[in-house]
Amino acid sequence: MAMGKLFSVVKLSTKLGLSGLAVYTTYNLGIWGNCKQGEQVFYKLQSAKLTDVLPEEITSQLPEMTVPEELTGTITAVGDVKKNMWGYYNSGVGRVCGGLASLPDTVKGWSDQAV
């Protein structure tokens, strides 16, 4: 019984400690600052390499990590959608309006097929 309470206290303490560490670390990095600080942290983390953090003897044993071709293709496609968003939006609105305009004829055709 006492072991269960001890375990729950240790579990709660661990959760609180890790949460506090996460908030403390992100605050020191500048994530909780203004937008300029957040942008600087973003670029710093984006350009960070594993070799900057880990020692040479560990990084020499790690395999080479590259971005898969599928991911870069997807990122390019998302960028294309962002560039042409209003064209896609207008096309979607046109198709919805066209579908609503032809809805009575479509329903009549389906009812004739059902009978």
N, C-alpha and C positions, 0 to 999 in steps of 0.2 A: 504494500500500500504506500509506504513512504518512498519506495523506489519510483512509483508512477508519478508522484508529486514532484520528485526531484527531476525526473525526465521532462515533465511539462515545464518546470521552471527553466531548465537548461534550454529547452526548445524555444521558449518565449524570449529568453535572454539573447539567444543566437539571432533570432529574427530581428529583434530590436537593434542589436549591434550592427548587423549587416545593413539594415535600413539607414541607421545613422551614418555608417561609413559611406554608403552610396550618396546620401545628401551632402555630407562633408566634402567628398571628393568632387562631386559635380559643382559644388559651390566654389571650391578652390580653382577648378578649371575655368570658371567664369560662365557656366551655362545659365545660371540664375541671374545674370547681369542684364544689361540692356541688349538691344538687338545687335549692336556693333560687336560687343564681346561675344555674343552667341555665334555670330558669323565668323569671328576669328577662331573660336574653338572648333567650329565645323571644319574650316579649312585646315587647321592643325591636325585634327583627328583624321581627316580625309587623306592627308599626305603622310600620315604616320606609317612606319613600316615595323614589322615584327622584329627586325634586326636592331631597331632603335631601343626596344624594350628588353629583349632577352639577350643573354650573353652568347658569344660566338660558338662555344662548345654545344649549346643546345640548338641554335639555329642551323648549324651545319648538319644536324641529324634530321631536320624537318624536310619534307618533300617540297618541291617548288609549287607554289600556289598561284594559279592563274585564273582569270575570270573566264567562265565557259562562253563559247560562241553563241549559244542560245540566249544567254543573259544579255550580251551586248546587242544582239538582234532585237530582243524585246525592248531594251532601253531606246534603241533607235526608233522602233515603231511607236512607242509612247511619246517620244519627242515629236514625231510626225503628227500624231493625233493632237498634241498640244498646239502645234503650229496651225493646223487646219480645223480647230475645234468648232468655229462658227460655221464653217462649211458643212461639217458633219451634223451639227445641230440643225441647220436650216434644212438639210436633206431629210433628217428624221422628222421634223415638223411637217414637211411636205408629204412624206409618206403616211404619217398618221392622219393628216387631214384628208388625203386621198382615200385612205382606208375607211374613214368615217363617212365620206361622201358616197362611196360605193357599197356601204353596209346594207342598205335596203335591198339592192339588187342581189347581193351575195346571199342574204338570208332567204330571199324568195327562191333563188336557185337551189339552195340546200333543202328548202321545204318541198320544192317540186321533185327533187331526187328522193326524198324520204317517202313521199306518197306514191 
